[in-house]
Amino acid sequence: MIKAMITCPRTGKAVFSGMAFGNLAAFDGVKLENNVVRCTECGENHLVDNSTVKAFPSEP
Ligand SMILES: [Zn+2]
């Protein structure tokens, strides 16, 4: 499974965006534009797009 991670602009920590994909192709194919992610680090909402999410492989 590929987890889409963001970097919290307040804490600088990697945060799971809540979006997960079955494989890297699905991650690469997704179009993100100002998607809102509730940050588990600082509790605020962050806007994410394709340039701010990073693919993070994890066990299913
Ligand atoms: Zn945050």
PDB file of the backbone (N, CA, C, O) and the ligand in Angstrom, with CONECT records:
HET     ZN  A 101       1
ATOM      1  N   MET A   1       0.851  -1.185   0.000  1.00  0.00           N
ATOM      2  CA  MET A   1       0.000   0.000   0.000  1.00  0.00           C
ATOM      3  C   MET A   1       0.891   1.242   0.000  1.00  0.00           C
ATOM      4  O   MET A   1       1.955   1.276   0.620  1.00  0.00           O
ATOM      5  N   ILE A   2       0.422   2.246  -0.710  1.00  0.00           N
ATOM      6  CA  ILE A   2       1.152   3.516  -0.759  1.00  0.00           C
ATOM      7  C   ILE A   2       0.370   4.549   0.039  1.00  0.00           C
ATOM      8  O   ILE A   2      -0.780   4.853  -0.277  1.00  0.00           O
ATOM      9  N   LYS A   3       0.990   5.072   1.050  1.00  0.00           N
ATOM     10  CA  LYS A   3       0.356   6.149   1.815  1.00  0.00           C
ATOM     11  C   LYS A   3       0.835   7.499   1.299  1.00  0.00           C
ATOM     12  O   LYS A   3       2.025   7.697   1.053  1.00  0.00           O
ATOM     13  N   ALA A   4      -0.091   8.411   1.141  1.00  0.00           N
ATOM     14  CA  ALA A   4       0.270   9.766   0.744  1.00  0.00           C
ATOM     15  C   ALA A   4       0.572  10.568   2.003  1.00  0.00           C
ATOM     16  O   ALA A   4      -0.300  10.773   2.847  1.00  0.00           O
ATOM     17  N   MET A   5       1.817  11.018   2.117  1.00  0.00           N
ATOM     18  CA  MET A   5       2.237  11.758   3.291  1.00  0.00           C
ATOM     19  C   MET A   5       2.447  13.224   2.927  1.00  0.00           C
ATOM     20  O   MET A   5       2.820  13.550   1.800  1.00  0.00           O
ATOM     21  N   ILE A   6       2.207  14.082   3.875  1.00  0.00           N
ATOM     22  CA  ILE A   6       2.535  15.495   3.688  1.00  0.00           C
ATOM     23  C   ILE A   6       3.526  15.899   4.783  1.00  0.00           C
ATOM     24  O   ILE A   6       3.708  15.185   5.769  1.00  0.00           O
ATOM     25  N   THR A   7       4.145  17.032   4.593  1.00  0.00           N
ATOM     26  CA  THR A   7       4.981  17.592   5.649  1.00  0.00           C
ATOM     27  C   THR A   7       4.223  18.743   6.286  1.00  0.00           C
ATOM     28  O   THR A   7       3.853  19.705   5.613  1.00  0.00           O
ATOM     29  N   CYS A   8       3.997  18.638   7.577  1.00  0.00           N
ATOM     30  CA  CYS A   8       3.280  19.702   8.280  1.00  0.00           C
ATOM     31  C   CYS A   8       4.102  20.985   8.240  1.00  0.00           C
ATOM     32  O   CYS A   8       5.257  20.994   8.665  1.00  0.00           O
ATOM     33  N   PRO A   9       3.519  22.062   7.734  1.00  0.00           N
ATOM     34  CA  PRO A   9       4.272  23.318   7.652  1.00  0.00           C
ATOM     35  C   PRO A   9       4.562  23.945   9.025  1.00  0.00           C
ATOM     36  O   PRO A   9       5.443  24.798   9.137  1.00  0.00           O
ATOM     37  N   ARG A  10       3.842  23.538  10.050  1.00  0.00           N
ATOM     38  CA  ARG A  10       4.065  24.097  11.389  1.00  0.00           C
ATOM     39  C   ARG A  10       5.130  23.326  12.155  1.00  0.00           C
ATOM     40  O   ARG A  10       6.008  23.914  12.787  1.00  0.00           O
ATOM     41  N   THR A  11       5.039  21.993  12.089  1.00  0.00           N
ATOM     42  CA  THR A  11       5.960  21.182  12.887  1.00  0.00           C
ATOM     43  C   THR A  11       7.090  20.600  12.057  1.00  0.00           C
ATOM     44  O   THR A  11       8.103  20.164  12.605  1.00  0.00           O
ATOM     45  N   GLY A  12       6.925  20.591  10.729  1.00  0.00           N
ATOM     46  CA  GLY A  12       7.946  20.010   9.870  1.00  0.00           C
ATOM     47  C   GLY A  12       7.954  18.497   9.875  1.00  0.00           C
ATOM     48  O   GLY A  12       8.850  17.879   9.301  1.00  0.00           O
ATOM     49  N   LYS A  13       6.968  17.894  10.514  1.00  0.00           N
ATOM     50  CA  LYS A  13       6.909  16.442  10.615  1.00  0.00           C
ATOM     51  C   LYS A  13       6.086  15.847   9.474  1.00  0.00           C
ATOM     52  O   LYS A  13       5.197  16.494   8.920  1.00  0.00           O
ATOM     53  N   ALA A  14       6.405  14.605   9.141  1.00  0.00           N
ATOM     54  CA  ALA A  14       5.637  13.881   8.134  1.00  0.00           C
ATOM     55  C   ALA A  14       4.312  13.440   8.739  1.00  0.00           C
ATOM     56  O   ALA A  14       4.268  12.873   9.831  1.00  0.00           O
ATOM     57  N   VAL A  15       3.241  13.709   8.016  1.00  0.00           N
ATOM     58  CA  VAL A  15       1.896  13.408   8.504  1.00  0.00           C
ATOM     59  C   VAL A  15       1.158  12.603   7.439  1.00  0.00           C
ATOM     60  O   VAL A  15       1.200  12.938   6.255  1.00  0.00           O
ATOM     61  N   PHE A  16       0.493  11.559   7.863  1.00  0.00           N
ATOM     62  CA  PHE A  16      -0.327  10.787   6.941  1.00  0.00           C
ATOM     63  C   PHE A  16      -1.537  11.623   6.536  1.00  0.00           C
ATOM     64  O   PHE A  16      -2.252  12.163   7.380  1.00  0.00           O
ATOM     65  N   SER A  17      -1.747  11.715   5.226  1.00  0.00           N
ATOM     66  CA  SER A  17      -2.804  12.591   4.726  1.00  0.00           C
ATOM     67  C   SER A  17      -4.191  11.972   4.820  1.00  0.00           C
ATOM     68  O   SER A  17      -5.196  12.658   4.635  1.00  0.00           O
ATOM     69  N   GLY A  18      -4.247  10.673   5.108  1.00  0.00           N
ATOM     70  CA  GLY A  18      -5.525   9.985   5.107  1.00  0.00           C
ATOM     71  C   GLY A  18      -5.826   9.324   3.770  1.00  0.00           C
ATOM     72  O   GLY A  18      -6.789   8.568   3.638  1.00  0.00           O
ATOM     73  N   MET A  19      -4.992   9.619   2.789  1.00  0.00           N
ATOM     74  CA  MET A  19      -5.183   9.027   1.469  1.00  0.00           C
ATOM     75  C   MET A  19      -4.179   7.893   1.283  1.00  0.00           C
ATOM     76  O   MET A  19      -2.982   8.062   1.518  1.00  0.00           O
ATOM     77  N   ALA A  20      -4.680   6.743   0.861  1.00  0.00           N
ATOM     78  CA  ALA A  20      -3.816   5.598   0.604  1.00  0.00           C
ATOM     79  C   ALA A  20      -4.203   4.979  -0.734  1.00  0.00           C
ATOM     80  O   ALA A  20      -5.356   5.046  -1.160  1.00  0.00           O
ATOM     81  N   PHE A  21      -3.221   4.383  -1.379  1.00  0.00           N
ATOM     82  CA  PHE A  21      -3.440   3.851  -2.721  1.00  0.00           C
ATOM     83  C   PHE A  21      -2.868   2.438  -2.793  1.00  0.00           C
ATOM     84  O   PHE A  21      -1.954   2.075  -2.052  1.00  0.00           O
ATOM     85  N   GLY A  22      -3.434   1.655  -3.708  1.00  0.00           N
ATOM     86  CA  GLY A  22      -3.035   0.270  -3.819  1.00  0.00           C
ATOM     87  C   GLY A  22      -1.636   0.083  -4.375  1.00  0.00           C
ATOM     88  O   GLY A  22      -0.948  -0.879  -4.036  1.00  0.00           O
ATOM     89  N   ASN A  23      -1.223   0.995  -5.219  1.00  0.00           N
ATOM     90  CA  ASN A  23       0.107   0.881  -5.814  1.00  0.00           C
ATOM     91  C   ASN A  23       0.588   2.254  -6.261  1.00  0.00           C
ATOM     92  O   ASN A  23      -0.150   3.239  -6.224  1.00  0.00           O
ATOM     93  N   LEU A  24       1.852   2.288  -6.686  1.00  0.00           N
ATOM     94  CA  LEU A  24       2.452   3.574  -7.035  1.00  0.00           C
ATOM     95  C   LEU A  24       1.790   4.200  -8.264  1.00  0.00           C
ATOM     96  O   LEU A  24       1.697   5.422  -8.371  1.00  0.00           O
ATOM     97  N   ALA A  25       1.333   3.353  -9.186  1.00  0.00           N
ATOM     98  CA  ALA A  25       0.674   3.875 -10.379  1.00  0.00           C
ATOM     99  C   ALA A  25      -0.609   4.620 -10.015  1.00  0.00           C
ATOM    100  O   ALA A  25      -0.920   5.659 -10.599  1.00  0.00           O
ATOM    101  N   ALA A  26      -1.343   4.085  -9.054  1.00  0.00           N
ATOM    102  CA  ALA A  26      -2.570   4.747  -8.610  1.00  0.00           C
ATOM    103  C   ALA A  26      -2.245   6.075  -7.928  1.00  0.00           C
ATOM    104  O   ALA A  26      -2.951   7.068  -8.108  1.00  0.00           O
ATOM    105  N   PHE A  27      -1.167   6.080  -7.144  1.00  0.00           N
ATOM    106  CA  PHE A  27      -0.740   7.320  -6.494  1.00  0.00           C
ATOM    107  C   PHE A  27      -0.361   8.363  -7.537  1.00  0.00           C
ATOM    108  O   PHE A  27      -0.769   9.521  -7.455  1.00  0.00           O
ATOM    109  N   ASP A  28       0.434   7.928  -8.528  1.00  0.00           N
ATOM    110  CA  ASP A  28       0.879   8.862  -9.561  1.00  0.00           C
ATOM    111  C   ASP A  28      -0.291   9.384 -10.395  1.00  0.00           C
ATOM    112  O   ASP A  28      -0.237  10.493 -10.928  1.00  0.00           O
ATOM    113  N   GLY A  29      -1.344   8.579 -10.504  1.00  0.00           N
ATOM    114  CA  GLY A  29      -2.466   8.970 -11.350  1.00  0.00           C
ATOM    115  C   GLY A  29      -3.459   9.887 -10.685  1.00  0.00           C
ATOM    116  O   GLY A  29      -4.312  10.467 -11.356  1.00  0.00           O
ATOM    117  N   VAL A  30      -3.367  10.030  -9.368  1.00  0.00           N
ATOM    118  CA  VAL A  30      -4.358  10.827  -8.669  1.00  0.00           C
ATOM    119  C   VAL A  30      -4.081  12.317  -8.875  1.00  0.00           C
ATOM    120  O   VAL A  30      -2.932  12.758  -8.900  1.00  0.00           O
ATOM    121  N   LYS A  31      -5.159  13.073  -9.020  1.00  0.00           N
ATOM    122  CA  LYS A  31      -5.003  14.514  -9.209  1.00  0.00           C
ATOM    123  C   LYS A  31      -5.439  15.209  -7.939  1.00  0.00           C
ATOM    124  O   LYS A  31      -6.604  15.146  -7.545  1.00  0.00           O
ATOM    125  N   LEU A  32      -4.491  15.872  -7.304  1.00  0.00           N
ATOM    126  CA  LEU A  32      -4.776  16.586  -6.067  1.00  0.00           C
ATOM    127  C   LEU A  32      -4.624  18.072  -6.315  1.00  0.00           C
ATOM    128  O   LEU A  32      -3.617  18.537  -6.849  1.00  0.00           O
ATOM    129  N   GLU A  33      -5.636  18.793  -5.919  1.00  0.00           N
ATOM    130  CA  GLU A  33      -5.585  20.238  -6.101  1.00  0.00           C
ATOM    131  C   GLU A  33      -6.337  20.872  -4.935  1.00  0.00           C
ATOM    132  O   GLU A  33      -7.568  20.861  -4.889  1.00  0.00           O
ATOM    133  N   ASN A  34      -5.583  21.414  -4.010  1.00  0.00           N
ATOM    134  CA  ASN A  34      -6.173  22.037  -2.832  1.00  0.00           C
ATOM    135  C   ASN A  34      -7.063  21.085  -2.039  1.00  0.00           C
ATOM    136  O   ASN A  34      -8.117  21.471  -1.534  1.00  0.00           O
ATOM    137  N   ASN A  35      -6.618  19.835  -1.941  1.00  0.00           N
ATOM    138  CA  ASN A  35      -7.317  18.896  -1.069  1.00  0.00           C
ATOM    139  C   ASN A  35      -7.010  19.264   0.384  1.00  0.00           C
ATOM    140  O   ASN A  35      -5.878  19.614   0.718  1.00  0.00           O
ATOM    141  N   VAL A  36      -8.020  19.181   1.237  1.00  0.00           N
ATOM    142  CA  VAL A  36      -7.838  19.539   2.635  1.00  0.00           C
ATOM    143  C   VAL A  36      -7.507  18.293   3.449  1.00  0.00           C
ATOM    144  O   VAL A  36      -8.198  17.276   3.376  1.00  0.00           O
ATOM    145  N   VAL A  37      -6.439  18.401   4.220  1.00  0.00           N
ATOM    146  CA  VAL A  37      -6.032  17.305   5.087  1.00  0.00           C
ATOM    147  C   VAL A  37      -6.046  17.808   6.529  1.00  0.00           C
ATOM    148  O   VAL A  37      -5.470  18.847   6.850  1.00  0.00           O
ATOM    149  N   ARG A  38      -6.716  17.046   7.383  1.00  0.00           N
ATOM    150  CA  ARG A  38      -6.700  17.369   8.807  1.00  0.00           C
ATOM    151  C   ARG A  38      -5.405  16.827   9.388  1.00  0.00           C
ATOM    152  O   ARG A  38      -5.171  15.618   9.391  1.00  0.00           O
ATOM    153  N   CYS A  39      -4.577  17.717   9.873  1.00  0.00           N
ATOM    154  CA  CYS A  39      -3.242  17.353  10.324  1.00  0.00           C
ATOM    155  C   CYS A  39      -3.295  16.760  11.725  1.00  0.00           C
ATOM    156  O   CYS A  39      -3.879  17.332  12.645  1.00  0.00           O
ATOM    157  N   THR A  40      -2.658  15.581  11.860  1.00  0.00           N
ATOM    158  CA  THR A  40      -2.647  14.924  13.165  1.00  0.00           C
ATOM    159  C   THR A  40      -1.546  15.468  14.068  1.00  0.00           C
ATOM    160  O   THR A  40      -1.511  15.154  15.258  1.00  0.00           O
ATOM    161  N   GLU A  41      -0.656  16.271  13.523  1.00  0.00           N
ATOM    162  CA  GLU A  41       0.434  16.838  14.327  1.00  0.00           C
ATOM    163  C   GLU A  41       0.016  18.144  14.997  1.00  0.00           C
ATOM    164  O   GLU A  41       0.202  18.319  16.201  1.00  0.00           O
ATOM    165  N   CYS A  42      -0.546  19.053  14.214  1.00  0.00           N
ATOM    166  CA  CYS A  42      -0.882  20.366  14.773  1.00  0.00           C
ATOM    167  C   CYS A  42      -2.385  20.588  14.891  1.00  0.00           C
ATOM    168  O   CYS A  42      -2.823  21.563  15.503  1.00  0.00           O
ATOM    169  N   GLY A  43      -3.180  19.686  14.307  1.00  0.00           N
ATOM    170  CA  GLY A  43      -4.622  19.779  14.453  1.00  0.00           C
ATOM    171  C   GLY A  43      -5.298  20.731  13.499  1.00  0.00           C
ATOM    172  O   GLY A  43      -6.522  20.869  13.519  1.00  0.00           O
ATOM    173  N   GLU A  44      -4.511  21.398  12.655  1.00  0.00           N
ATOM    174  CA  GLU A  44      -5.096  22.319  11.693  1.00  0.00           C
ATOM    175  C   GLU A  44      -5.323  21.618  10.361  1.00  0.00           C
ATOM    176  O   GLU A  44      -4.859  20.500  10.136  1.00  0.00           O
ATOM    177  N   ASN A  45      -6.047  22.304   9.487  1.00  0.00           N
ATOM    178  CA  ASN A  45      -6.232  21.781   8.141  1.00  0.00           C
ATOM    179  C   ASN A  45      -5.162  22.353   7.220  1.00  0.00           C
ATOM    180  O   ASN A  45      -4.864  23.546   7.258  1.00  0.00           O
ATOM    181  N   HIS A  46      -4.590  21.485   6.396  1.00  0.00           N
ATOM    182  CA  HIS A  46      -3.609  21.939   5.416  1.00  0.00           C
ATOM    183  C   HIS A  46      -4.126  21.634   4.017  1.00  0.00           C
ATOM    184  O   HIS A  46      -4.759  20.604   3.786  1.00  0.00           O
ATOM    185  N   LEU A  47      -3.851  22.530   3.101  1.00  0.00           N
ATOM    186  CA  LEU A  47      -4.165  22.276   1.705  1.00  0.00           C
ATOM    187  C   LEU A  47      -3.010  21.521   1.073  1.00  0.00           C
ATOM    188  O   LEU A  47      -1.848  21.887   1.253  1.00  0.00           O
ATOM    189  N   VAL A  48      -3.329  20.465   0.333  1.00  0.00           N
ATOM    190  CA  VAL A  48      -2.281  19.696  -0.325  1.00  0.00           C
ATOM    191  C   VAL A  48      -2.569  19.617  -1.816  1.00  0.00           C
ATOM    192  O   VAL A  48      -3.719  19.691  -2.249  1.00  0.00           O
ATOM    193  N   ASP A  49      -1.517  19.468  -2.581  1.00  0.00           N
ATOM    194  CA  ASP A  49      -1.664  19.177  -4.003  1.00  0.00           C
ATOM    195  C   ASP A  49      -0.567  18.194  -4.397  1.00  0.00           C
ATOM    196  O   ASP A  49       0.176  17.694  -3.553  1.00  0.00           O
ATOM    197  N   ASN A  50      -0.487  17.932  -5.686  1.00  0.00           N
ATOM    198  CA  ASN A  50       0.444  16.891  -6.125  1.00  0.00           C
ATOM    199  C   ASN A  50       1.899  17.207  -5.775  1.00  0.00           C
ATOM    200  O   ASN A  50       2.712  16.292  -5.638  1.00  0.00           O
ATOM    201  N   SER A  51       2.231  18.473  -5.631  1.00  0.00           N
ATOM    202  CA  SER A  51       3.620  18.815  -5.355  1.00  0.00           C
ATOM    203  C   SER A  51       3.964  18.669  -3.877  1.00  0.00           C
ATOM    204  O   SER A  51       5.143  18.662  -3.523  1.00  0.00           O
ATOM    205  N   THR A  52       2.965  18.553  -3.007  1.00  0.00           N
ATOM    206  CA  THR A  52       3.248  18.519  -1.577  1.00  0.00           C
ATOM    207  C   THR A  52       3.035  17.142  -0.942  1.00  0.00           C
ATOM    208  O   THR A  52       3.380  16.938   0.222  1.00  0.00           O
ATOM    209  N   VAL A  53       2.472  16.205  -1.693  1.00  0.00           N
ATOM    210  CA  VAL A  53       2.340  14.856  -1.133  1.00  0.00           C
ATOM    211  C   VAL A  53       3.492  13.980  -1.611  1.00  0.00           C
ATOM    212  O   VAL A  53       3.970  14.095  -2.740  1.00  0.00           O
ATOM    213  N   LYS A  54       3.912  13.110  -0.716  1.00  0.00           N
ATOM    214  CA  LYS A  54       4.986  12.184  -1.035  1.00  0.00           C
ATOM    215  C   LYS A  54       4.484  10.748  -0.861  1.00  0.00           C
ATOM    216  O   LYS A  54       3.752  10.435   0.078  1.00  0.00           O
ATOM    217  N   ALA A  55       4.893   9.894  -1.785  1.00  0.00           N
ATOM    218  CA  ALA A  55       4.501   8.481  -1.681  1.00  0.00           C
ATOM    219  C   ALA A  55       5.314   7.802  -0.599  1.00  0.00           C
ATOM    220  O   ALA A  55       6.538   7.931  -0.556  1.00  0.00           O
ATOM    221  N   PHE A  56       4.638   7.086   0.265  1.00  0.00           N
ATOM    222  CA  PHE A  56       5.303   6.411   1.363  1.00  0.00           C
ATOM    223  C   PHE A  56       4.820   4.968   1.400  1.00  0.00           C
ATOM    224  O   PHE A  56       3.730   4.696   1.902  1.00  0.00           O
ATOM    225  N   PRO A  57       5.614   4.041   0.878  1.00  0.00           N
ATOM    226  CA  PRO A  57       5.193   2.639   0.842  1.00  0.00           C
ATOM    227  C   PRO A  57       5.066   2.072   2.247  1.00  0.00           C
ATOM    228  O   PRO A  57       5.886   2.361   3.118  1.00  0.00           O
ATOM    229  N   SER A  58       4.038   1.264   2.463  1.00  0.00           N
ATOM    230  CA  SER A  58       3.883   0.593   3.756  1.00  0.00           C
ATOM    231  C   SER A  58       3.263  -0.771   3.537  1.00  0.00           C
ATOM    232  O   SER A  58       2.724  -1.057   2.468  1.00  0.00           O
ATOM    233  N   GLU A  59       3.344  -1.593   4.537  1.00  0.00           N
ATOM    234  CA  GLU A  59       2.728  -2.918   4.442  1.00  0.00           C
ATOM    235  C   GLU A  59       1.224  -2.774   4.340  1.00  0.00           C
ATOM    236  O   GLU A  59       0.659  -1.839   4.906  1.00  0.00           O
ATOM    237  N   PRO A  60       0.563  -3.674   3.634  1.00  0.00           N
ATOM    238  CA  PRO A  60      -0.887  -3.591   3.490  1.00  0.00           C
ATOM    239  C   PRO A  60      -1.625  -3.821   4.807  1.00  0.00           C
ATOM    240  O   PRO A  60      -2.855  -3.782   4.841  1.00  0.00           O
TER     241      PRO A  60
HETATM  242 ZN    ZN A 101       0.081  20.512  10.644  1.00  0.00          ZN2+
END
